[in-house]
Structure formats: C-alpha cells, structure tokens
C-alpha cells in the first residue's frame, strides 16, 4: 500500500465486518470488471464507499487514481461525506462527482484542444430555448409548428447518440453551411432537414459564444478523448479505478465516455504482476445499478448498457444485492410481484429481516378531488393520532398535472406541503438576470446572456439597439460584446442609443475588472453586480410586494455564494457558476434528518433514489399509471412497471395506493379502469378501505359483483359510510373558491407564486423530465365541476373507459429514437396494445351488459371480436361486473378488454 499520510488506513475487518456476505464480496472483488446488481434499499452507497476504501488500503491505489461517478450532486455529496468518515479529509479532494461535473473539470483543463476556451458558459434549458428561437426567427421557421422544445429534444437525441453535425448535414442537408447569412428555410419537405440545419447552426452559434449545453459536456468530452490521443492517454493513466453508480440510467454517450476514460479499447496491455489495476492497461471498472429501476428512457437512458455489461466485459463478475434495509417485507412482496411481470430481466427477489410490517392500504375514490380529499385527511390523521411528522410523508404521482387536485386537497385540510418540480430557485427571473451578468463577466463572448442583460434593468436599450448591434457584429464575424465595444462605428446609430451603450460597456468593463481582482470571493462579486447594475435598487424602490420577495431571493443568492466560498478551498467565480448550472430537482429536497414540517409532493421520476416512512402512490388507473402512451407499446409498459416498482420501494413503513373512478382528461370527465399494476399485487397484501368507488357500485346493481375476494373493511355495503364520497352533497360547490388560495401559511407566500400560478404547470418551469411527466394539461373549474357531478351518476357527463382520448398518443420521433427497444412479449406478435382503446362515450353506453360470464372463458379458448377478428384467450380476471379478459388477436396484438362491454363471441 502507498504510504499516503492523508489516508486513514482501515483494516479489512473494519471495512467488511458489518456487511452481509454479498456486500462483502462486492467490496473485496479483485478484477477488471464488476457489476453490482443493487436492488432498492440494498445499501449500495455503503458498498461503493467501502469498496473505494478497500481499493486504497488493499490494492495500493492513490486517491487521485479513483474516479467515482454518481447522477446527482446530492448523491455525490453524500458519498464524499461517507468517504471522509472512512478515509479522512482527503476524500473532499477526490474525483467524486456527477458525470457532468467531471466533464466540466476535464474540459476546463483540456477543452482548448478542441476549440473550447476554459471560461466557457454552460447554458441551461431556458438559454438553449432562447438560442433556438433566435435561429428560428433568422431562418423563417414557424415556432408554433416546430417548437424550440421539440427541436431541442431532437438535438439532444443527436448528442446523446454521438451523432455529429457533419453526419446529419451530409445525410439531410448537404448544401447548408453553418453561419450562412440571410439563409431562409422555404417549404419544408422533410422535417429531418429542418432539424439538421438548426442543429448545425445551433452548434455554430454555441461555438461563437464559447458556450456548451448539458449534452455537450458529455459529447465534447468524448470528442476530446477520441481526437486527442495524448489527452486520452493522460486520463487512462490518471484514473485506474472507475466506479459508476446508477449505471442503468446511462445513455449511449455516457457509456462511451466510461469506456474512453478507462481505455477499454486502447489496446494497451495490463501489467500481469500488478497488485491491482497497475499503471498500464485498461482501468478497473465497477458499475452499480438495478435494471428494474431503469426509468429514464425518455431522457435517452439505455437499459441495454447494464443488461449487456457481461457481453461488453467478458471477464466481468456479477454480484446481486437482494437484502433490503429500507422497507417491510409486505412492501417488498408487492414490488417483487409487480416487477416479475417484466420479461427478459435478471431474476432478483428483495427480502428483509425487518419483518412483515403493516399491510398496504388501498382506497378507491369517486373522483380525483375526492381522492385528494381522502389522502389529505388521512395524512392529518396520521399526524394527529399516530404522531407521524409531515416531513415523513410523500405523495407521488405519474404526471405533474395530477398535483393540482392534490394541492387543493392539502390546502383545504390545512396540511403544509412542498411541491418538488415547480419553479426552481435558479430559474426565477431575478436570479437568472443576476447570473446572466456573472456569466457575461466570465465569458464576454456569451451573446445569449449579454443580450439578456443589455436592457435589464431598463436603460433605454430596446429591441432596435439590440438588432443594430447584432446585425453589425454578425456581418463582421464579431461577438455581440465586441459590437457593443465598437458601437460608435455602427452606421445609423443615434446619440440617444450610443450613450447608453457606452455606459453599459463601461459598467461591464468595471465589473470585469472587479471580478478579476476578487475571483476567489464570488459573494463580493455578486454584491458588486447587484449594486452597480441597478438590479437591486430597482426592486428595492418598487412598491410591488412580489418585488420584495425578489429582493430576498437576490439576498439568498449572495448567501449561496458565501456558502460556496466557505466550503470550497479553491473557490472561483467560474466554479460558483458551475455549481448553479448543475443543480438538479432532487437537490431542492431537505436532508433526511431535517424536519421541514411539510408533506412532499413529487412525480415518481423525481422520487428515484429517495425514501420516506409513509408514501402515497396516487392515480393508480389505466391511462394514468400506466400512462396512456404505454398502452400500445410493450417496451414502454415495461418501463411504466419499473416506475411502479420504484414508487413502491420508496416506502419504508407504510404504503398507500389510491385511485379515482372518474378523472378529468382533456376537458372531459372520463371513467377510469383500475391500474393493471393493482391486479399484479397479491390481494392479501392490500387492506382495501374502499375497494370500489360509488359510481362503480351503483352500476354493479347495488352490490352485484362487489368486492369479490376483497380484503379489508370496505367490503360491506352497509358499513360503507362514505359510499357517495363520505362528504356532504355540496362538498364540491364551495371548496374551490378564491379563499382556498389565500395568503395563509399554505398559500403562495410559503412556496412562491409558481406553486399555484400558471408557471407551476407550464412547460418553461419544468425539469428536464418535464416532457415525459406533463402528458396531461391543467384543467379548469368547468372540468372540475363536471367530474364532481359525475360521481353521483349524472348521465349528462361524458366518459371514456380506460385510456381517454388525448389529441395524440404518439410519441415524438425524438424520443422514440432513444428507446432501448426491448423485445416484445412472445405472445404479442406486434409488441403492441395491452388494453382496448375507445373513444369517449355517454355514460349510459357503459351501463350496458352483454351478459357474458367470466367463468365461461378459459386460457386457450377461441373468441371472435367485431373489430379484431379471431383471437386466443391468454388470461382471465374475475372482478365481478368489471371482469377483464386478455386476448391475443395475432397481427392486431394483445388486447385487455372489459368483458361486459367487449363485442366478442366465444367460439
């Protein structure tokens, strides 16, 4: 072992003595490639940190030879903290970071080799959208038909698949040259041509601005390693041990990056007598992940990376961690049962020594509003009667649009909450303005941020001044800042415009000089920018109460900069801007030990990696969860099932699953079938407080077929006190009045206006996962009243069964290109359709009954369908009046039909 005085030496017994056998094997493993199949709650972070300590103390590695990659800043900070306790303060200087943070460090050091100056700017989503809008305007592109978000999604796919500009232009637009002035896109015969042209121009303008987007951080690092052999050799020899967490979430570019950093394909041979990885040959790779938790295909994650690890590394060893230290056995049994329905997965069964625990609690509400009402009052009951802290409770949902009714229910019940995924701190206007000043100071070539601050606060430099400077600079191949510096040379520039431009240039020059002198004190630079720019003064003079909260936000920004200085020995202004650019949704969450005093609301995608004592999984209906998009694609249904597995395993002690019989979708009240994931959970694990909603029982003929085989107190019709919702008949009338959103502690002042305003549900304030989470729109009061009235059997309401008609269920081609394309079930010849899709119909049409008995149908029986023709029965589910039959119709795919309304005949 190297004699490094900064590393605390731990004995083998200290490192593995308190681990289970599989964990200890993973820590001790000596070899070039290791896959740790870490089930949910199996202690993977402990195993990773112990393995790093083992590599240092038993393999003789230096701390600088280790690269540990995680997916969030929060996870990286936790790993560094645990490592510090194990090996000492040296852990704070090790390469323990996210993919993007590691790539920033590499590009800051060596990016100049591929034309990227060290002071480059990292554009966030808003900056990227603004750049695409500018390009679209210049190229005469209809941004309503081809939205910036849609175009950026395709550009992201190109980069995640390492498809370069030259390749796309050669294929779709060979005559286009980036930077061509006066170019106009005429009639668009091929949308791929448009994407290729905008992609090329987008990259060209990023280069001119010395800027990168998030995807570039990975793609350009791969470019650097592939095109600069000496740089690649440096990192091959520097990092001898590479450990990657959450490997199932890696995309193609990240997969290639790991191989390039490790030198897997370099051809260099290892030293046969080295005690570990040695100094030559490929680095030793350890990846940790769980294919059952791969839920980010819409971001480009490729599940085949972890599934094919043993093929990529023939000498690899796989060790499965199945003992769970988080949840009760009941919760794990439910998760195991659900995920077992996914085919082609590595067998894994979670277990715990913690005991069986409480049963899962189930509840079926009449409407989404009544579902939210029951959840809110159950949370209050847990808090008041069982002493459960509000911060120990999380409410999770499939799509952001579901949060609206949940928020209203919590507000009415006076339950404090925090919404994760609303407008984030660094996306607030005043914070974006301040950061734009800082970015422009560090990188004057950044035209996007320089143009943002030109007239903020207002200084008489409007659109005309901006366009004159832009046009003059573009004609001469200069940056926007260079155009400002030489404004007196611009023809037609009036004194009225020139004087403010000169003052702006002088101010920015003064700020740049101040920043250079105080580069290691970002908080002082922030203070100087706020004072000299006039941002703070303008808000302080305002009488608008909202502006006072914006002043507080700017104060918080300065505090964040000061905190960064204290925690970072080599603090710089550029480094501070990196930390603000790389913040994720999950970084908003309080630490587990911290009692925020609030219930947490979040999407299931945001919940990945988190855990709570009490979890509510809401919206368990076909078309909601699983999402309507998954109804027609087996691979997408598999991902939805993995998402359900993730949701179930977030719960430590108590799990609630709820659904609504009627939900507003696209302005129409739709009757919803129970989620097929509920059918996959063994019935004995669920204590149904209410198995069927009132509308379902009314249609079943006052008890006919109700609760067959159900478990819990909701079986007895006479004992069901809340049959019509359990509330007064006028419950829905006054409950959504203006007073609900008042200035109480649960109102806008606690969470920012975005919590209830339009931006909370708008596309601009979403995380990068937004395009997948926001499938359904926000619904107005009319839809709310319609869905409420339908709970009492109003025949005037309109319903559709299962998947209600959204304008389009097809996924954009930008998403489909990044799918892993896992194989369809053998029984589904087309890999399509798991449930029947019907257009909305009047409620009365769903009251009909074709008098078919589920007991007359058996697996293997032949049936004839009016639309799909001949089929074979694959499965039957006796659910009384709502019995389900699954049929394989050959080329038309597998259909999951409600027997009483299906136009079928048994042959």
N, C-alpha and C positions, 0 to 999 in steps of 0.2 A: 504493500500500500504506500502511496506517496505520502510523504511527511508534510502535510499541509496544516500548519498550526491553527488555521481558522476553522477547520472542520472538527466538530466533536465526534470522536470515534465511539461507535456503538458496537457492542458485542452482538454476535448472531442471535443469542437468546433474547436480547433486548429488542431486536428487530422483528423476530417471528414468534416469540414465545407466547404472545397473546392472540395469535391469529389462528383461524381454523386451517385444516390441512390443505385445502385448495388455495387459500390465500397465501400460505407459507410457500407452497410450490411455485406460485407465480413470482413471489419476491426473490426466491433463490435461483430461479431458472438461469442457466448459463448457455447461451446460444444466440445465433444471429437474428432470429425472428420469433416473436412470441405474440400470440393473440389471447387476450384475457376476455372471455365472454362473460361480462359482468352483468348479471341480472339486476333489476331495480332494487335499490336498497341493500346491495350486497357488499358495501364497504370498498368500492373501487378506489376512492381517493386515498384511503388509508393504504391500500395495496400499492398504489402508484408512488406515494411518498416513501413508503418503506423500501420499495424497490430502488428508488433513487439513492437512498441512504446505503442500501446494500451494494449498489454499483460503486459508490465512493469508497466504502470501507472494505469490501471483499474483492472487488475487481481491480482496485488500484487506480480508479479514474480521478481526474481533476474535476472540480466543479465547473470549470469553463468548457469541459468536453461534453456536457449534458445539455440537450435541448428538450424541454418539456412543453408540449402544446395542449392548450385547452380551448374551449369555444367561447367562453365569456370572461370578461375582466373579473367578475365576482369569483368564478372558479379558480382563476389564476391567483388571485389574492389569497384565497383560502389555502391553496396548495403551498404558496410561499410561506404563509403563517405556520402551517404544519411542519414544513421543512425546517423553518427556523427553530422550532422547538426540538427537532430531531438532531440537526447538524450544526446549528448556530447561526449567527448573523450573516454568514457567507451566502445563505440562501437568498437574501434580498438582492444580491448582485448576479444571481444565476439567470440563464435564459429560460424563465418560466413565464409564459405569456400566451396570448391568443395567436392564431395564425397571422392575423392582420398586424398585430403589434410586432411580431418577429420580422415580418416582411418590411415594415417601416424601418426598422433598425438596419436591415440589410441594404435597403435602397438608399437610406441616408448616407451609408458608408460607401457604397459602390455604384449607386444609380447613375452617376455621371458617365459611366462606361457605356450606357445605352441612351445618353442624352437627357437624363433627368437630374437637374441640379438638386443639391441637398436641401434647399429650402422649399421644396415643392409643397403645394397645398393639397389637402385631402378634401375632396368635395363630398358633401352629404347628399341625400336624395333630393332635397329642395334645390341645391345648387345645380345638380345634374339636370333636373327638370327645366330649370331656367335656361340652361345652355341649349337643351334640345328645342325649347320654344324659340330661342333666337335663331337657331338654324332653320327651323320650320318656317319662320317668318321670312328669312332671307331666300329660302328655296321655294316659296309659294306652296307650302304644304298645308292642307286643311287639318288643323289640330283638333277639330271636333270629330273628324272621321278617323284620324290617326293620332291618338292622344300621346303626349310626351311619356306618360307612364307605360303605354303599350309599346312604344318604340324603345324605351329604356329596358323593358323586360326582354326584348329580343337582343339588344346589345349585351345585356347581362348573360344571356344564354351563349352568345358568341364567345364571350370571355371565359365563362366557366368551362366551356368545351375547348378552350385554347384555339379558337378559330380566329385567325388574324385578319386585318383589313385587306391585305393583298389577296388573300384567298377568296374573301367574299366579293371583292370587286372583280376579280378575274372570272368569277362564276356568274355574277348577276349584272354588273355594270362596268364592263372593261374599258369604256371610254371616259369614265369620270376621273377627274384628278382633284384630290382634296385641295381646298384653298382657292378654287376657281371663282373669280369674282363675277357677279351677275348671273350665276347659274340659276336656272329655274326648272323645276320638275313639272312637266306638262301633264299629259294624260298618263295615268298610272296603269299600265297593262299588267304589271307583275309587282305585287307588294314586296316581294323579296328584293327587287331592285331598289325600292324606296329605303328599305331597312339597310341595305348595303351602302347606299350613298350617304345616309345620315350617320351611320356607324363610322364611315371613313372621315367625314367632316368633323364629327364629334371628337374622334381621336386626334385629328389635326389641331383642333382648337384647344383641346386639353394640353397638347404639347406646347403650343404657343404660350399658354398661361402657366406653364410649368406646374401642371396640376394632374392629379390622378383621382379616380373614383375608387370605391371599395374593391370592386372586382379587379381593378388594375394592380392593386397591391399584391395580389397573388399572381396574376398573369404576367406582370412585368418582372417579378422576381424569377419566375420560371424562365422568361426570356433572357434575363441576365445570366442565369446559371447555364443555359443552353448555348448562348452565343459567346460567352467569355470563359474559356477553359481555365485560365489562371484563377479567376474568381471562384469558379466551381471547385477547383482543387483546394483552395483555401478553406472553404466551408466543409469539404469532405474530410479534411484533416482536423478541422476545429471541432466538429460535432461527431463524436464517436458513439454516442448513445442517444437515440431519438425516441422519445415516448410521446404518443398521441392519444389523448382522451377523446371520447365520443366519436370514435372512428366511423361509426355508421352514418354520421352526418356529413362526412366529407364529400365534396363534389369532385369532378374529374381533375380540375386544375389543382386542387389541394392534394389529391392522390399523386399527381405527377410531381408536385413540389416536394413531397416527402421523399419520393424516390430520387429526385435530383439532389436534395440535400444529403441524403445518405450515400449517394454514389453507387446505387444498386446496379446501374447499367454502365458504370465507368470501365469495367473490365480489370480494375486493379485487384490483385490477389491479396488476401489477408495473410498476416504473419501466423504460421501454424503453431508456434510455440508461445504466443502471447497469452497472458492470463485472462484477458478479456477480449475486447474488440481490437486492442492494439492500436498502432498508429497508422496502419495501412489497410487498404481494402474497404469494403462497404461498412458503414456504421451498423451497429446492432439496433434493431427496431423492435419496440414494444408498442402494440396498439391495444387500446381498451375500448370496448363497445358492446352494444347489445342490438342485434339486428331486429329484435322485437320492439325496439324503441326508435326505429328509423321513421321519422315523421315529417321530414323537410324536403321531400322530393320536389315540391313546388318552388323551392329555392335552388334547385339543382343538385341536391344531395343524391348520391348514387349508392343504393343499398348493396350493389354488387361489389363495391370496394371491400366490404367486410365479409361478404359471402364468399368471395373468391380469394381471400387472403392466403389460404393454404396453397392455391394454384400459383399465385404471384411469388410466393416464397416456399419452394418445395421442402425446405428443411424446417419449416415453421412448426412450433408446438402450440396446441390449443388447450387452454385450461378454463373450465367453466366454473364460475362462482354462482352457486344456487342458493346458499343460505342467506336469507333476508334478515336484516337487523332493524327494519323500519316498521313493517305492518303486521297485523294479526293474521293468523292462518286463514280465517274466513275471507279476508280481503284478498289474500294471495290465491286462494282456491278459485275465487271469481276471476281474477286476472288470468290464471293458468287456463281456465275453461274457455275464456273468450279467445285468447291468442292461439289456442290449439286448433282453431278453425282455419288458420292461415296455413296453406300448403307450402312445402319446399323450405321450411325453416329448420334450423338445428334444434333437436329436442332439448328442452330445458324446462325444469319444473321447480319453481321457487318454493322454499319451505322456511319455517321459522321455529325457533324454540320458545317463542314468546307466548304461545297458547292460542286457542281458537278465537277468543275475543267476542265482541258483540256482533249480532247478525247485521247484515246490510239493511238499511231502512229504505223502503220504496214508497212512492206516492204518485198517484195519477190525478192530475187536476183537470178541471174542465177547460180552462184557457191558460194562456201564458201569464196573464195578470194574476190569476188565482194560484198558479204555480209559484210565482214570485211572492205572493202574499203568504202562502204556507211556509215557504223557505224562510222568509224574514221572521215570522213569528216562532218558528222552530229554533232559529238562531237565538232569538231573545229568550226563549225558554231554557235553552242550554246555558246561556249566560247567567240568568237569574236563578235557576233551580239547581243546576249542576256545577256552577262556578267556572264554566269554560270561558276563557278570555276571548274577546272578539278577534284579537290578532291570531288566535289559533284556528280560525275558521277561514276556509277559502271556498268561493263559489266559482265553478268553472263552466265554461260553455264553448260550443263549437265555433260560433261566429260572433263578431263584435256586435252585430245588430241585436243580439239577444240581451245585451246588457241593459237596454233601455227599460224594459219591464222590470228587470231585477233591481235596477236602481230605484225605480219608483216604489217598489215594494219595501225596500230597506228604508227609504225616506219616510214613508208612511208609518213604519213600525219604529221609527226613531232609532235605527241601528246605524252607527257610524261605519263608513266604509271607505276604501281607497280603490280607485279604478286604475289598473295597470294597462298601459297601452293607449292612454289618452295623449294629449299634447305633452310632450316631454319638455323638461326644463330647457334643454339646448335648442329646442325648436321654437321657443317663444320669440316673438318678433324683436323685442328689445335685446334679448340675448344674442339672437342671430346678427343684429346690427352691430353690437359691440364686438362680437367675434369676427365679423367681416372687416372691421377696422384692424384688428390684430393680424388677420390673415394678409391683408393688403400691406401691412407694415413689414411682415416677414417675407412676403413674396409679392413685390410690386407688379410682376407680370400677370398676376391673377386678375384678369379682366372682369370675371363674374362678380367677385366681391368688391372690386374697385368701383364698378358701375352701381352696385347696390348702395354704397355709402356716399356717392357723389352728391346727392341731394338729401342726405339724412344726417342731422335734421335739415329742414328746408333752408337753402341758401341761394335760391334763385337760379339753380342749375337744373332745369327740367329736361323733358324729352328731346327738345330741339338741340340743346347744348350737348347732350349725350350723343345724339346721332351725328352731329357735326364732327365731334372728336373721333367717334368710331370710324366714320367714313374716311376721314383724312388719314388716320393711323393705318387702316386696312389697305389703303391704296399704296402705302409706302412700306408695308410689311412690319409695322411697328406695333407695340403693345398699346393698350388703352392709356396706361400711365405715361408712356413716352409721348403720346398725343397730348396729354394734359400739360406735360412739361414744355412742350413746344407749341402751345396754343396760340401764341402771338403770330405764328407763321400760317395759321389757318385762314384761308380766304373767306371773306364774308363774316368773320367773327366780330360782333359788335363789342363796344366797350362795356356795355351793360352785362354781357356774358363773360367777357375776358377777365374783368376784375374779380368776380367770384372764383373763377377758375384759378387765377393766380393765388388768391388767398387760400384756396383748398390745397394747391400744390405746396405752398409754404408751410401750411399746417402739417401735411403728411410728411414733409421733409423734416420738420421739427420733431414729430413723433418718432420717425425712424431713427433719428439721432439719439433721442432719449432711450428708445428701446435697445439700441446698441450699447449704451452705457450701463443699462440696468437689465441686461439679458438674463441674468441669474435671479432676478427678482420680478417674476411675472405679475405679482399683485400690484407692484408700484406702476408697472406699465399699464395695467388695466385702469388704475386710478387716474393716470395721466390722460389716457384716451377718453375716459368718461368726462373728464373736466374740460380738456382742450377742444374736443369735438363738439361739445354743446349738447350731447345726448342726455346727460344727467340734468343739466339746467332746464332744458325744455320740459322734461317730465316733472321736475320739481315745481315749475311755475304753473302747471296745469291744475285745474280745479276738478278734473275728472277723477273720481275715486279709483277707477281702474289704473290710472297712471301712477297713483301712489303705490299700488301693489307692484307695478313695473319698476319703480324705484327700489323697492325691496328686493326684487329679483336681481337687479344690477348689483346691489349690495352683496347679495348671495354669490354672484359671480366672482366678485373680488375676494370673498371669503374662500371660495373654492380654490382660487389661485394661490392664496396664502397657505391653505392646507397642503396643496401640491408642493410648495416650496419646502415646507417642514418635513414632508415625507419622502422627498426625492433629493438625495445628496448632490446630484449633478443637474439640478433644475435649470431649464432654459425656457424661453418664451415659446419656441417651436415645440418643445416637449410638452408644455402645457396644452397647446393647441391639439397635439396628438391625442392626449387623454380625453379631451372634449369630443373629438371626432370619432373615437372608438367606443363610445358609451352604448350599451345595449339596453333593451327593455327591462331585462331581469336585473340590471344594475340599479333600477329605481327601488327595488324591494328592500325593506329593512332587514337587518340581520335577524337570524332565527331567535337569538336571545333577547332581542329588543321587542318591547311591548308597545306597538303603535297604537293600541286601543281601537283598531279598526278592522273590520272584515275585509278580506282581499277579494276583488273581482278580477278575473282574467280569462283569456282564452286558453284552451288546452295546449296550444302551441307555445304560449308564453310560460306555461306551468312546468315545462320539461326541466328536470333537474331539481325541482323544489319539492317540499313535503310539508304537510300540515296535519295536526292531530285530527281535525274534522274537515271533511271535504264533501261538498255537494256537487254531483255531476248532473247538470240540468239538460233539458231539451232532448231526452232520450227517445227520439221519434224517427221513423223512416223519413228521409228527406231533410231532416235537421242534423241528426247524428245517428247513422252515417249520412253525410252530406248528399244532396241530390245528384251531384256530379259523379259520385261513386256508384250510383245505381246501374250505370251502363258500362262499367269497366272493372274487371276483376282486380287488376293491379291497384287501382285506386281504392277499391273496397278493402283490400288487404292493408293499405296504409291507414284507412279510417279505423280498421280494427286495431292496428298498432297504436293509434291515437287513443282509442278507448282503453287499451292496456296501460298506456302511460297515465291516463287520468285516474284509473282505479288504483294504481300503485302510488299515487301521490298521498293517499290517506294512511295515517299511522294507526289510529284507534277506531274512528267512526267513519263510515261511508254512507252517503245518502244518494239515491238515484231517483230522479223525478222526470216526469213528462207531462205534456199538455195534450188533451184530446183535440183541441182546436187552437190553431196558431195563425196569426195574420202573416200572409206571404204575398208580396207584390200587390198590396192593397185589397186582398181578398181573404176572407176567413176560410181556412182550409182544415178539413178533418184529417188528423194525423194518425197513422198506424204506429203502434209501439215499435221501438227500435228492435231490429233483429238481434242486437247485442244483448238485450234483456232476455231473449229466448236462449241465448248461449250461456247465461249464468245459471247454474243449478238452482232450481226453485227453492230448495231447502235452505239456501244461504240468505234469502231475502225475507225480511219481515215486512209484508205489504200493509202499510197503514191504510191504504186505499188502492186496491188493485185496478178498479175500473172507474172511469170518470162518470159523472151523472148522465151525460148525453149518451154514453155507451150503454149504460144500464137501462135507460129509458127505451132505447132501440131494441134491447135484447128481450123485451117483453116482460118488464118488471120481475127480473130475477132469472129468466130463462138463460141458461148457459153462463151464469155469472160466477166468476171466481173459481172455476173448476180446478181443484187441486191447489188452491192458493193457500198461502201461509201467512198468518198474522191476523190482526184484529179487523181488517177491512172486509171480511168475507160475509158477515151477516148483514143483510139488507136493513133489518130493523134497527141494528145498532149503529148504522152509518148516519151519524147526526149531521154530517156536512154533505149530504147527498147532492145538494144543489150548490155546492161550493162551501157550505158551512157558515155563510155570512148572510147578512140581511139582503133582501132582494134589491135594494137600492145601492148596493156596495159600489157598483161601477160608476154611478152617476156623479157624486161629488169628489171622488178620490183623485181626480187628475186636474183639479182646479189650480189656478195660479199660485195659491198659497203653498202648494206642495213644494215649490221651488224657492221658497223664501230664504231670507238671509240667516237661517239658523245655522248651528254648527255642522249641519249635514248639507248645507247649501253650497252655493258656488264659492263662497269665500274660503272654504276649507280646502277645496281641491282645484281651484282655478275655474274660470268661466267655462273652459273647454269641457268640464265634466258633464255639463248638461246642454251646452251650446252645440250648434251645428258642427263645429270643428271636431268635436269628440267622435262624431261618426263619419266625418268627411275623409276623403282619400288623402289629403295632404298631411294629416297628423298621424298617419299610421306608421307602424314599424315596417321593416322590410317584409314582414309576413302578411302585410295587410291585404295584398291582392288575393291571398288564399282565404283569409278569415272573413272578408267582407263580401260574402256572396249575396246576402240579402240586404235590402235597403232599410232605412229607418222608416217607421210607419207613423202616420199622423193620427189625430184623435178620431177621425172617422173610422179608420180601420180598427182602432181600439174598441170603439163602441159596438162595431159590428161583431167583433169576436166575442165581446162580453155578452151581447144579447143572444148569440147563438148557443150559449151554454144552457139556456132554458128551452132549447128546441125550437127556436124561431125558424119557421120554414122559409122566411124571406132571405135568410143568409145563404150564401153560395159556398159549396165545399168541393174540394178535390181530395181524392184518397191517396195517401202515401206521399208521392212527390208532386207538389203543386207546380203549376206552370210558371216558371220564371221565363223572362224573354228569351233566354238562350242558355242551354245547359252545356253547350260545347265549350271546351277549354281552348284558350288561345294557343296558337301554334308555338308561341314562345315557351309555353310551359310544357307542352307535350314533347318538345324536342329534348328536354332534360330528364324525362322519365327513365327509370331503370328498365321498364318493360318486362317485369317479371311475368313468368308464364301463367296462362290462364289455367283454371281447373280442368282436368281431363274431361270432366263431364260437360264442360261448356266449350263447344267446338269453336265458337267465335270469341270467347272471352268476354262476352257482353251480357248485360242485363241480369240483375238479381231480383228485381221486383217489377211488377207491372206499372207502367206509367199511363195515367189517364188524364184527360182534360177536365177542368173543373165542371162539376155538375150540380144541379139543385140538390138540396139536402134530401128531398123526397126520393130521388133515384137511388140513394144509398140505403133507404129503408126496405128496398125490395129484398126478397129471399128466393133463390131458385130451388130451395128445399133439398139441396144435396147434403148428404150426411158424411162427415169426415171419416166415420168408421167404415164406409163402403170403399174407401180408397186405400191402396197399399203400394209400397215401393215396388216398381216394376210394372204397374198397371198402365195400359194404354188409354189415352184420352184424346178427344178431338176438340180444338178450340176454334171459334168462329174466325179469328184473325190469323192465328199462328199455325193452324192445321194440326197434324198428328204429333203427339208428344208422349214422353215416358215419365211417370211419376218418380221423382228422386227422394222426396221427403214429405211427410205429413205432420202437422202440428195441431193437436186438439186444443183449441182455445175457445170452445163453446161456439157461440154465434160468430165469432171472429176467427174461426179456424183458418189455417194457412196451408196451402199446398204448393210445393215446389216442383216444376215440370221442366224437363229438357225438351225443347222444340227444335232440336237439330240446328239448322242454319240460322234460325231466329233466336238461338241462345236459350239460356236458362231463365225462367220467369218464376217469381214468387207471387202467388195470387191469393186474394181473399176468396175462399171457396163460395160463399153465399152470393157474390156478385159476379163471379167469373163465368163467361159464356162458354162453358165446357160441357162435354158429354163423355161419360165413361163408356169405353168400347168393350 
